[in-house]
Amino acid sequence: MATNQNQTFSTKLITWHKRHGRHDLPWQQTQDAYRVWLSEIMLQQTQVATVIAYYRRFLARFPTLPDLAAAPVEEVMGLWSGLGYYARARNLHRCTQVVMDRYDGRFPQDPDIIAELPGIGRSTANAIAVFCFGARQPILDGNVKRVLCRTHGITGFPGAPATEKALWALAETLLPRRDAASYIQAQMDLGAMICTRNKPACLSAESNCPLSDICVANAENRVTELPQAKPRKSLPHRESRVLLLHQGDRVLLERRPPSGIWGGLLSLPEIAAGVNPAVHAAQALGCDISRFHALPPLRHNFTHFRLTLLPLSGAVSLLPRAAEAAGHSWLKREDIDAAGLPTPVRKILKAFFGR
């Protein structure tokens, strides 16, 4: 696009956003960098409708950055439970501690410095700088990538380095001289409300997309083709045997390592293939169990592999203290909803105790 066409692009978006965009989301009512940053992290890979409740609960418990920095990471993971992509929560907690140590609890204003903080990349850093500090910077989240690929006919998977580099260059040329915050929000809203991944509104006869007359994909009937999907690879499959050791209304759980899958969350004890569950329960957990029952398997998909959990239940006659000393804890049935558990584990426990 030439310069005047770039101005048309941004003007159309800003004008549309004033009338049709989202203006009442909880994080839009503040320029507090802590709150804006929290929303940006939660919105990564997660829909707005899901995030709102988590965002409000998080702020009710941790209203300020120092509050979050001072909290035990286990409590942070508990509040994040069910939101997925748990590395975000670990980085969130770590980031607050860095801001406290290096910047006296105040977010730096330079987007390049913000981008160096744990869990914050270029796009998120630019968004914080734009919304909180009046910067003029482009962003490139999933919604914006989709809008740019379609309106400008950009081919290639948006996550590929060459394609992403081209998108960043384009995003920089499209920035308006003024109203950067309104323009950035308009891009995100258009991608979330009109230029959606599935069933974009321009395919409807009642479309009100402000960019339909300058959109390459629309003109060339390629809306469903762009952006191009990531080359598909067959996902590997893993199986994991887990023990559901229970006594009355309690179940034995173990804390996952701080990094890796479900890092920092409570989960069911895992046993390797071929290991006798009774021997493992006795030696590693201090539980004397003579009989185990296989529960229905539960399948769960991650972005890079598929997992099948194979639970084995066993009744414990006494609550052994040795298990707690080894980093395990007993959870009451009534506390399942509030505990920091992976979603598949929560499903297994609810199915078991709901019988």
N, C-alpha and C positions, 0 to 999 in steps of 0.2 A: 504494500500500500504506500502511496505517496503521503506527504505530510498532511495535506488537507483531508485525505481519506482516513488517516490516523485520528485526526481531530473529530471526524464524523463518527468513528467507532466509539471513542470515549464519550462524546456528547450524547449519542443515542443511549448508551448504557446509563449515564448519570441521570438523564431525563426520565428514562424508564424506571429507574430505581426510586426516584422521588415519589412516584405514584404507585408503583407495584411491588417494590422491594420489601424486605423484612426490616422493621424498625423497632420491634419490641422484644427482641431476644434478651435474656438477662445480662449477657456480657456486652450488649450494645449501649447500656446505660452508664458506662463508666470509661474513664481513661486510666484507671489504675492498672499498671503494667502487670501486677500479680494476677489480677482477675482475667485480664485479656489473655495473658500467657496460658493460664489454666484452661480457658475455653479452647484455645488453639490446639493445645496438646490433646485434650479430650476429643476434639472433632477430627483428629487424624484417624482415618479408617472407621469412623463411627458416625451414624446419622444424628442430626440435630435433635430429633424427637427422643432418642435414647439418652443423649448427653444432658439434656436440661435437668432431669431429676438428679443425676449424679453430680452435676455442677452445684446445684443448690445444697445437696447434702454435704459435699466437700467443704463449701464455704461456711456452712453452719458449724462444722467442726473446726475448720482451719480458716478463720476469717481474714488472717493476714499471713504474709510470707514468713515472718518469724514464728508464727504458730505452727506452720507446716514444717519448718526447719527443725523445730524442737521436738517434734513428735517421733515416736518409735516407727521405724519403717514398716513393722508388722501391722501397725494400726492404719498406716497409709494404704498398704496392700489390701487390708480388709475392706476399706471404703471403696477401693477400686474393683473389688471382686465382681465379676460378671461383665465388666466393661471390655475385657480382652486386651491383647497386646500389652502384657504386664510390664515389659521393659519401659513403657512410658511412665508408669508409676514410680519405678525405681529411679529413673532419670529425673523425674519431677522432684522427688525428695532430695536427691543429690544436688540438683540445680539450686534449690533454696539454700542449701548449706554453703555452696560456692558463693552465691550472692551475699550471704551474711558475712562470710570470711573475707571476701575480696572487695566488696562494694558497700559495706556497712548496711546491708539489708535493702539497698535500693537498686533497682534494675538499671544497668547501664543504658544510655540512650543511643549509642552508636550501633547500627545494625550489624556491622562486622564483628563487634565485640560480643553482642548478644548471641550471634551465631556460633561462638566458641563455647557457650555454656552447654552442660550436659543435656542431651536430648533435643537440642534446638538446632535446626538447619537453617539454610539461607531463607527459605520461604517464610517459615514461622518467625524468624528474626525480623524480616522486613515487615511482616504484618504487625508485629508489636510496635516497631518503630513508627509505622504509618498511623496506627490507631491511637497510640499513646503520646507520641512525641512530634507529630506533624511532619514526619519524613516523607520524601517523595521517592518511593521504591516500588518495584514490581513484586508480585508474588506468583507462585506457580504451584498451587495445590491441585488436587485432582479435578476439581470443578473448573478451574481456570485452564488447565491443560486441555480439557475436553472442549471448552468454548473456543480456544485458539486453534486447535486442530481442525475443528469444523468450519469456523468462519474463514480461515485462511488456507484450508486444503492441505494441512501438514500431514504427510504420510510418515509411517514408521511408528513403532511402539514408543509412546511418550516417555517411558522409563529408560529407554536406551540412551546411552551417553550422547551420541550425536544428535538425536532428536531433541533431547532435553536442552542441549546447548543452543540449538536453533530456536527453541521455544523461549528460552531466557532472553536471547537477543531480540526476538519479536516483542516480548512483553515489555522490554525496556523502551522500544521505539513507540509503543502505543500509549505510554504514560502521558496523561494530560499535564499541562503546566500548573493547573490548580485543581482543587477538589480531589486530591489523590485518595483520601479515605473513602469518599463516596464512590469513586470509581472502583477501588479495590473491592469494596463491599458489593457493588453492583455486579462485578464479575462473578463473585462467589454465589450470589443469589440467583443470577441467571442460570448458572450451572446446576444449582440445586433445585430450582423451581421450573425452568423452561427447557434448558439444554441438558436434560437428564441423560443418564447412561442408557436406560431402557425407556422406550416410548416417549421420546422427546416431543414437546408440544408442537413443534413445527410440522409434524406428521399429521396433525389434526387440522381440520378445516377452520377451527376457531382459534388458531394460533395467534398469540399477541407478542411474538418474539420481536424485540426492537431491532435485531440485526438480520432479519430474514432476507431483506433486499440486498444485503452486501455479503451474504454468507456463501462461500464457495461450495460447501457441501450441500446446501439447500439448492443452489442453482444447478449443480451437477447430479442431483439425486443420489448423494453419497452419505447422507446423514447417518444411516445405520452402519456404514463401513468405517467411519471415523469417530474417535481415534482408533487406530489399528490396535488389535488385541495383542497381548504378550504372546510370543510363540509358545504353544502348549507343549508341556512335557508331562509324561506320566508321573504321578506322584508316588513315591515309595510308601509302602504300608508297614506299620509296626504294630506289634501286639505287646501289651503290658499286663502282667498279672498283679492284682492288688488285693490286699487283705482288708476285709471289713470285719474287724474284731469288735464285738459289742458285748455289753453287759447291761441288761435292763434298757434304759433310754440313753445310754452313753456309747460312743464309738471312739476308737483309738485313731488318732491322726498324727502325722509327722510333718515337720516343717521342711519344705523344699529348700534346696540350696538357693542362695541369693541370686544367682544368674542361671540362665537356661530356661527351659519350659516351665511355666508356672512358678518362676523364681520368687521365693519369699512367701508363697501361699501355703496353707495347710492342705495336706492331701492324704489319701489312703496309703499305708505302707506298701511299697513295691517289692516284689520278689522276682529274681531272675528265673528264666525258663529252666526247668529240670530240678529246681530246688523244692524239697519237700516242705509244704506250707507249715505243717505242724512243727518240724524241726526249726524252721526260721522263726516261727512265733515264739517258741520256747527259748531259743538261744539269743535272738536279737531283741525280742520284745518282752521276754519274761512272762509269756502267757502260755499256760498249759491247756492245749485244745486237742481233743481226740478226734473230732470229726469236723469236716468242712463241707459246705454246700455251695455249689456253683450257682451264681446269680446270672441273669441275662446279660450278655455282653453289651457294651455301649460304644458306639462309633462316634468319633469326633474328628473333624477335618481342620488341620492347620493350613497355613499358606504353602508350606513346603513338604508336608507329608500327611498321611491319614493314620489315625491312631484308633485301635480297638482296645478298650479296657475290658479285662476279664476278671470280674470280682469274685472272690471266694469269701463266704461269710463263715465266721466261727464264733460261738458263744464262749465268753470268758466267765468263769465262776467267781473270780476275785479281781479287783483292780490292782494290778501290780505296780508298786512304786518304781521299780526298775525301769519301766517303759518311760515314765515321765523324766527320770534322770537322764535318759539317753536322748533327750530332745523331742520326745513325743508328749502328747497331751490328750486328755479325754474331753470330748465335746458332748454336751447334752443335746438331745433331740430338739429342744426348744430354742437352741442357739444356732441352729444350722443356717437360718436366713441371714443372720448378722455376721457370721464368721467369714473370714477371708478364704474362700474356697474356689477352686476352678469350677467353671460351670458344669462340666461332665461329672465331677465328683459330687457336686451338690445334687445333681439329678439322680445319681445312684443312691445317695443317702435318703432323699425324699421318697424314692420308689420303695426302698427297703423299709423305712419306718412307717410308710403310709399303708403298708399291707394290713 
